[in-house]
Amino acid sequence: MYKKLVGALYIMNIVSQAIFTLLLPILVGLGISWLLVTYLSAPSFIYVILIMLGVLSGLYSMVRFVLSAMAAYERLEKEQTESKKTNKTGNNNG
């Protein structure tokens, strides 16, 4: 029960960080484009350019984060499996 809860919380953490990693560059692009249009009288198409750059960089960052998080999760599971095997063989020898 405890391990399932910790696993579920770990997955929820990864999902929330992935969403944050995706949305933050989009919001930064929107904010910068709003500042440029409002205060520097930049053309309105700057919204499209900076939001698209935000989407692309957000997707790239999210995919990179999820892949690294999944690799870390697999490594953790492998270490736990190996420690269980070591404990079983260690108990038989003792």
C-alpha positions as CSV (number, residue, x, y, z in Angstrom):
1,M,0.0,0.0,0.0
2,Y,2.7,2.4,1.0
3,K,4.8,1.7,-2.1
4,K,1.8,2.3,-4.4
5,L,1.1,5.6,-2.7
6,V,4.7,6.7,-3.1
7,G,4.7,5.6,-6.7
8,A,1.5,7.5,-7.5
9,L,2.8,10.6,-5.8
10,Y,6.0,10.3,-7.8
11,I,4.1,10.0,-11.1
12,M,1.8,13.0,-10.1
13,N,5.0,15.0,-9.4
14,I,6.4,14.2,-12.8
15,V,3.1,15.1,-14.5
16,S,2.8,18.4,-12.7
17,Q,6.4,19.3,-13.5
18,A,6.0,18.4,-17.1
19,I,2.9,20.6,-17.4
20,F,4.8,23.4,-15.7
21,T,7.8,22.9,-18.0
22,L,5.4,23.1,-21.0
23,L,3.4,26.1,-20.0
24,L,6.1,28.4,-18.6
25,P,7.9,29.2,-21.9
26,I,4.5,29.9,-23.5
27,L,3.6,32.3,-20.8
28,V,7.0,34.0,-20.9
29,G,6.6,34.4,-24.7
30,L,3.1,35.8,-24.3
31,G,4.4,38.3,-21.6
32,I,7.4,39.4,-23.6
33,S,5.3,39.9,-26.7
34,W,2.7,41.9,-24.8
35,L,5.4,44.1,-23.4
36,L,6.9,44.7,-26.8
37,V,3.6,45.5,-28.4
38,T,2.4,47.7,-25.6
39,Y,5.5,49.7,-24.7
40,L,7.6,49.5,-27.9
41,S,4.8,49.6,-30.4
42,A,6.1,46.4,-32.1
43,P,3.9,44.9,-34.8
44,S,1.2,42.5,-33.5
45,F,2.5,39.5,-35.4
46,I,5.3,39.3,-32.7
47,Y,2.6,37.5,-30.6
48,V,2.6,34.6,-33.0
49,I,6.3,34.4,-33.3
50,L,7.1,34.5,-29.6
51,I,4.2,32.2,-28.7
52,M,5.3,29.6,-31.3
53,L,8.8,29.8,-30.0
54,G,7.4,29.3,-26.5
55,V,5.4,26.3,-27.6
56,L,8.5,24.7,-29.4
57,S,10.8,25.3,-26.5
58,G,8.2,24.1,-24.0
59,L,7.6,20.9,-25.9
60,Y,11.4,20.3,-26.2
61,S,11.9,20.9,-22.5
62,M,8.9,18.8,-21.5
63,V,10.1,15.8,-23.6
64,R,13.6,16.1,-22.2
65,F,12.3,16.2,-18.7
66,V,9.9,13.3,-19.1
67,L,12.6,11.1,-20.7
68,S,15.1,11.9,-17.9
69,A,12.5,11.3,-15.2
70,M,11.5,8.0,-16.7
71,A,15.2,6.9,-16.9
72,A,15.6,7.8,-13.2
73,Y,12.5,5.9,-12.3
74,E,13.7,2.8,-14.2
75,R,17.1,3.1,-12.5
76,L,15.4,3.3,-9.1
77,E,13.3,0.3,-9.8
78,K,16.3,-1.6,-11.0
79,E,18.2,-0.7,-7.8
80,Q,15.3,-1.8,-5.7
81,T,15.1,-5.1,-7.5
82,E,18.8,-5.8,-7.1
83,S,18.7,-4.9,-3.4
84,K,15.8,-7.4,-2.9
85,K,17.8,-10.1,-4.7
86,T,20.9,-9.3,-2.6
87,N,18.8,-9.5,0.6
88,K,17.3,-12.8,-0.3
89,T,20.7,-14.4,-1.1
90,G,22.3,-12.8,1.9
91,N,19.6,-14.3,4.2
92,N,20.2,-17.8,2.8
93,N,23.9,-17.6,3.4
94,G,23.6,-16.4,7.0
